[in-house]
Amino acid sequence: MSRPPRRSIRGRRARSAVMVGLTVVASILATLPLLLILGLLIQKGASSLSWDFFTAMPKPVGETGGGMANAILGTVMLIAIASSIGLPVGIGAGLYLAEHRGTKFAFLVRFLSDVLNGLPSIVVGIFAWQFLVRPVKHFSALAGGIALAAMMIPLVTRTTEEMIRLVPASLREAALALGYPRWRTSLTIVLRTALPGIVTGALVAVARIAGETAPLLFTAFGNQFWSTSVNEPISALPIQIFTYAISPYDEWHSLAWAGALVLLALVLVISLVARFATRSRFRGGHD
C-alpha cells in the first residue's frame, strides 16, 4: 500500500491542531464568566466576611457592623422546603415520561414542562402570591418554598427523563427476564443507573433557585428579625442582597457583595458534597 503524501499528513495535523486550539479557546470562554464573577466577588466581598457576618443579625440604619445570619438560615430553609417538594415530584415525573414516552399524557406533560422552564420567575412569584399568600393574608417561608419548588420541577423532570433514556435497554430487558416487575425495574435498576446524571440535574435546579429573588419578594417577603417558622415571613440571601445593593450606604453595599460570595460558596459546597456522595456510593457498589 502506498503511503499518503507528506503534504496531506501535514495538512491533517495542521487542521487537527487548529480544531484542538479552537476547542481549548471555547472551553476557556465557557468558564471565563464564572471565573470573572468569582474574582469580582472575592475582591469586593471577602473583606466584609467575618464571624459576625455568619452569626450576627442585620444592624439598623446608621449602626456599623452586623451580619446576615437570619438570611443564611432562611436560604437553607427555603432550599430545603423547595427540594423536599420539587425533587420527588420532578424525578417521579421524569421517570414516568421516560417509561411512557409515547403516550398522549406524557407528550402533554413534556410540552408543559418545556413551557414552564422558560417561564419568567416573576410570573411564578405573582402566581404564588395570588394562590398562596393572598388567601391567608400573610407572607410565609412555606409559600416561598413552594414557589421555588414550582421552578425546580420542570427542570428536574426534563433532566431526569433525558438521563433515564440514556440507560441501555438491555438492562431493562435483563431485569424483566429475571422476573422483576416493571415498577421494580424502573426504581432499582434504571433509576439507580441514571442517578449520577439525575443528581447533576438536581444540583442545577438547586443552583437556579438559590439565587432567585423575584418569587421570594412576592412570597417570603423578607424579615429583619430571626425567624424559623415556615408560616411567617423569612429572610433569604437574595432578598438581603437586593435590599442592601439598592441602598445608598457603602457598608451595606459591601455586605451585599459578601452575601453574593456566600451564596455562590453555598451552591459550590452543595455540588461538591452531592458529587462525593454519589461517587462513593457507586464505588462501594462496584467493590
N, C-alpha and C positions, 0 to 999 in steps of 0.2 A: 504493500500500500504506500502511496506517495504521501510525503509529509506536506502539511499546509504551508503556504508561503510565509516567510518571516514577517512580511508586511501585515498579513492577515492576523497573525498571532499578536503582533504589537498593537494593531487596531483594537482587537478584542480586549487586550489588557488595558489599553487606554480608556475604552468605553466602560470597562468594569471599574476602573479607578474613579472615573468621573461619577458613575452612579453611586458607588460607595461614599464618595465625598458628599454628594447631594443628600443621601440618607443621613449622614452624620450631621450636616447642616440643619436638616429638617428636625432631627432629634433635639439639637441644641435650641432651635427656635421654639419647639414644643414645650421645653422645660424652662426657657428663659423667663417667661412672665411670672411663673411661680417663684423662681429664684429672686427676681427683682422685687416682687411683693414681700417675700420673706426678708430680704435685706433691708427694705424700707421700714418694715415693722420693727425689726431689731434696732435699727438706727434711731427711730423716733419713740419706740415704746419700751425698750429694755431698761432705760434709765428710770422709768416710773415703777418698775416691778420691785416689790419688797414684800416682806412678810405681812405687813399691814394691808397690802393690796388684796391678798387672799383671805384675810381674816377679819378685816375691819369693814364697817358699814360706810356708805357714802356720807360725806360731810355736807352740812348746809352751805348755801352760797356765802362766800366770804371767809370761810374757815379752810385752812390748809390741811392737806393730808386726806385720809380716807381711803377706802378701797371698794371692791366690788364683790364682797363675799356673798351677798344676797343674790347678785346676778349670776355668779358662778353656780351656786346651788340651784337657782331657778332654771338655768340652761340644762343642767344634768337632769332635773326632774322632768322638764318638757321633753327632752330626748328620750327618757325612759318611758314616759306615757305614750309618746308617738310610736316608739319602737314596739312596745308591747301590743299595740293595736295594728300598726301598719305592716310589720314583718310577717306575722302569721297569716293575715289576710292576703298580702301580696304574694307570699310563697305558695299558699294554697291555690290562689287564682292562677298563678303561673304554671303550677303542676297540672291543673285542670286543662288549661289551654294547650299544653304540650301533649297531654294524653288524649284529648278530644279535639284535635286541631281542625278537623273537617266539619264539625257541626255548625249550625247557624248561630247558636248561642255563643260558641267560642269566637266566631267571627265578630259578633256584636261586641263582646267584652274586649276583644283585642283592639277593635276600632275605637271604642270609648277610652281605653287606656292610652292610646296614642294621642287622642284629643286632650285628655287630662294632663298628659306630660307637657304639652305646650301651653297650658292654661296659666296666665299670669298669677303670681302669688297673691296679689292684692285682691283679685277676684275671689280666690279661696277665702281670704280674710273676711271679705264682705259677706260671702255666703255663710261662713261660720258665725259671724256676728248676728245675722238675721235669724238663724235657727238654733244657736246655742247660747247666745248672750242676751238677745232681746227678750225672749220668753221668760227668762229667770231674772232679768233686770239687774244683772251684775256680771262683771268680768271674772274669769277664773283661769287657773292653770289647766284645768281639765279641758276647757274649751280650746285653749291654745294647743294642748297636746293632740286633740282630735283634729284640729285644723292642719297641724304638721303631718299627722298620720295620713290625712287625705292626699297630701302631696307625695308621701312616700309610696303609697300603694301602687299607683300605675307604673312607677319606675321599677319597683321590685318585681311587679308582675311580669313586665316585658323582659327584664333581665333573667328572671327565673325560667321563663319559657325558653329563651334562647339557649341558656346553659343546659337545660334538660334535653333539648333537641340535638345537642352535640353528643349526647351519650349514645354509644353504638347500640344498634337494635339487637345485636347478638346477645347483649347482657340481659335484655328483657326476655328474649326467646329462651335463653338458658334457664332463667329463673322459672318461667312458666312451664318449661319442660320438666323441671324437678318437682312440680306440683304446687308452686307458690301461687296464691291467689293474686289477681291483678292489683288490688289495692296494696297488698303487702310488697309486691314487686316494685310498685311506684315509690313507696315510702322507704323501704330498706335497701333497695338496690339502686334504682335510678336517682332518687333524691340524694343519697349519700355520695354517689359518684360525681354528681354535679355540685356538691357542696362548696368546693373552693370558689367556683365562679359565682355561686349564689351569695356567698359571704362577701365577695368583692362588690357585687351589685348592691347588697345591703349597706355596705360602707359608703358607697357613692350616694345612696339615698340619705344616710345619716349626715354625710358631709353637706348635702344640699340643704337639709332642713336646719342644720346647726346655725347657719348664718342668715336665716330668713327673718326679716323684720316686719314686713307688711302684715302677715297674718296675725302676728303677736300684738301689734298695735290695736287690732280690732277685737282681740280675744283675751289675752293675758294682761294687756294694757300697761303693765309695769307697776313696781311697788318700791318705794324708797326705804321700806322697813323690812325686817326679817320675817319671812313667811314660808311655812312648809305645808300649808293647807292647799289641797287641789281645788277647793271650792272658793278660793279667794284670789284676787289679782296677785300676780307674781312677777318679779323682775327677771330679766334674762340679759345675757351679754349683748346680743344685737340691739335690744331696746336701750340699754345703758350706753352703748357706744353711739347710737344715733342721738340720744339726748345730749351727751357730752360733746359730740362733734359739732352740733349746730349751736352750741352755747358760745357766748363771747369771751369765755375765760380760758386763758392759756393753760392753766393747770388742768382743767377738765379736758382740754384737747390732748394733753399728754396722757391722761388716764384713758382716753378713748383709744389712742394708739396702743397702749399697753393691753387694753381689753381685746383689741383685734389680734394681737400677738398671742394672747392666752387662748382665744377661740381657735386660732389656727393650730396651736400646740395640742389642744384637746382633740381635734379631729385626727391629728397625726398619731397621738397615743392610742386612740380607739382603733385606728387602722393597724398599727403595729401589734397590739395585743390580739386582735382577731386573727391576723395572719399567722402569728406564732401559735395560737391555739389550734387553728386548722392544720397547720403543718405538723405539729406534734401529734395530733390525733391520727393523721394518716400514716406517719412514720411508725407509730405504735401498732397500727393495724397491719402494716406490711411485715413488721418484725414478728 
